[in-house]
Amino acid sequence: MKPTDYDLAIIGGGPAGLTASIYAARARLNILVLEKSALGGQILVTDWIENYPGFPEGLSGADLVMKMADQARRFGVEIETNQVQSMDVAGPLKTLVLDDRTVTTKAVIIATGASPKKLGVPGETEFYGRGISTCATCDAPFFKNSVVAAVGGGDTAVQESIFLTRFAKKVYLIHRRDSLRATRILQERALANDKIEIKWDSVITAVNGSDAGVEGITIENVKTGEKSDLPVEGCFVWVGTSPNTSFLDGAVAVDKAGFVVVNSRMETSVPGVYAAGDVRNTPLRQVATAVGDAAIAAFQAATYIESME
Ligand SMILES: Cc1cc2nc3c(=O)[nH]c(=O)nc-3n(C[C@H](O)[C@H](O)[C@H](O)COP(=O)(O)OP(=O)(O)OC[C@H]3O[C@@H](n4cnc5c(N)ncnc54)[C@H](O)[C@@H]3O)c2cc1C
């Protein structure tokens, strides 16, 4: 085989990508870490993380990113800002097409994570960034003493709604079922918070507003069919995530929802290509699971590369 530019390319600089880089650097592999935007992935927009072990008081997402990045740099990892546009990984020599060049590598770890899902209702596209947000950490301060809506019933929706109450005077939490999916401790906090009013069995059918931005939402009770308008100045959406896998374009197998299919060794359908974190088929998308996946993926990649020599 022709010499390659790198032993291992890691795509994504979130918790999974950074962890994989630490393991790969300590295995003395010649690696390239590619991150298309800000280092840290989704935890960068997370106000407070209190379920990642080792930090008994919890810590901000930004602090956790900084610690992970510092640890990676300590082992000489360099992170390049560049986006993988496509890849050809069928043979032993793998090619990645970046924004400005093409690189070759022996192995690849896909750690491109996921992005917030959209509601798909009228007004959503129009008011995105003008009252509609998926990041409370970034945008909650704009809604001081306002009434806002939050959509969802999982951990992220409930935790971020509680965060919103530090700024907003009232938060309507719109949830399509009659009970929350979030971890019990978060449910208890939300139910005890008198700034949060939960609209059970309800979905948003439209986001309404004017040139000035969001002025209200229309919700529908899924049991009675009754519609009502709620005057709100902002609407935060946390209804799940979609995988960042469009660039793969069939290069490795994905499931129906587009998440990369891997086995317990984080091996994809293609030898030498691994996936870790939120981008893969997993029952739990969290920092703790992403870093665990990444450690396995990097270990397996190192074993694979060694077997080629
Ligand atoms: C609001 C919110 C609150 C959360 N709270 C918690 C919490 O309290 N505790 C917890 O454990 N988890 C929490 N999570 C989940 C946690 O953030 C994710 O599980 C974790 O970030 C997944 O890490 P990852 O590295 O797999 O993916 P990501 O964090 O999504 O990182 C993927 C990275 O890949 C980059 N990328 C994508 N495509 C490309 C490409 N083609 N080329 C180059 N780079 C690319 C992206 O820019 C991104 O930086 C929360 C998530 C959100 C959104």
The ligand as an ORCA input file, in Angstrom:
! r2SCAN-3c Opt
* xyz 0 1
  C     -28.665     21.407     25.402
  C     -27.971     20.095     25.688
  C     -27.760     19.698     26.998
  C     -27.077     18.481     27.262
  N     -26.853     18.131     28.564
  C     -26.104     17.028     28.838
  C     -25.772     16.689     30.175
  O     -26.154     17.376     31.129
  N     -25.018     15.547     30.382
  C     -24.573     14.775     29.348
  O     -23.874     13.793     29.609
  N     -24.884     15.070     28.065
  C     -25.643     16.173     27.776
  N     -25.964     16.470     26.479
  C     -25.578     15.525     25.417
  C     -24.087     15.644     25.052
  O     -23.800     16.980     24.754
  C     -23.786     14.737     23.858
  O     -24.149     13.419     24.169
  C     -22.294     14.779     23.522
  O     -21.894     16.091     23.209
  C     -21.988     13.865     22.335
  O     -20.645     14.007     21.978
  P     -20.129     13.670     20.483
  O     -18.679     13.996     20.483
  O     -20.565     12.304     20.132
  O     -20.943     14.630     19.513
  P     -21.078     16.219     19.437
  O     -20.976     16.832     20.783
  O     -22.312     16.463     18.643
  O     -19.787     16.694     18.606
  C     -19.661     16.392     17.244
  C     -18.715     17.397     16.591
  O     -18.472     16.999     15.228
  C     -18.420     18.166     14.401
  N     -18.724     17.770     13.009
  C     -19.924     17.341     12.513
  N     -19.825     17.043     11.203
  C     -18.526     17.287     10.856
  C     -17.787     17.169      9.623
  N     -18.368     16.713      8.498
  N     -16.469     17.503      9.620
  C     -15.853     17.954     10.754
  N     -16.517     18.094     11.946
  C     -17.827     17.750     11.991
  C     -19.474     19.079     15.013
  O     -19.234     20.445     14.669
  C     -19.297     18.806     16.514
  O     -18.390     19.715     17.111
  C     -26.647     17.667     26.187
  C     -26.874     18.077     24.848
  C     -27.534     19.281     24.601
  C     -27.765     19.704     23.169
*
